Amino acid sequence: MKCPLHGERFSTTHFHVYVPAWLREKQPFTLLQKSTQYQKAWAAGFPAHLWPAELVTAGGKDMLRLKDGTILEAQ
């Protein structure tokens, strides 16, 4: 993901949107160990009121349905 102000926000080449339930429970604690800038960037990219997404299949493709009903193609 590119931030218009900071450029590349995450240095990893592979970033997985799906997070298993056991890791979601642990994630708030993990985020507190990160920098304030990282926490703000995470909150901007993945608003808590929309995640976690539900995995659905439509037309033979895996899709992610956010809590507000938005459908995204899972790649």
Beta strands, then each sheet from edge to edge (+ up, - down):
strand 1: 2-3
strand 2: 7-8
strand 3: 54-58
strand 4: 61-65
strand 5: 71-73
sheet 1: 1+ 2-
sheet 2: 3+ 4- 5+
end
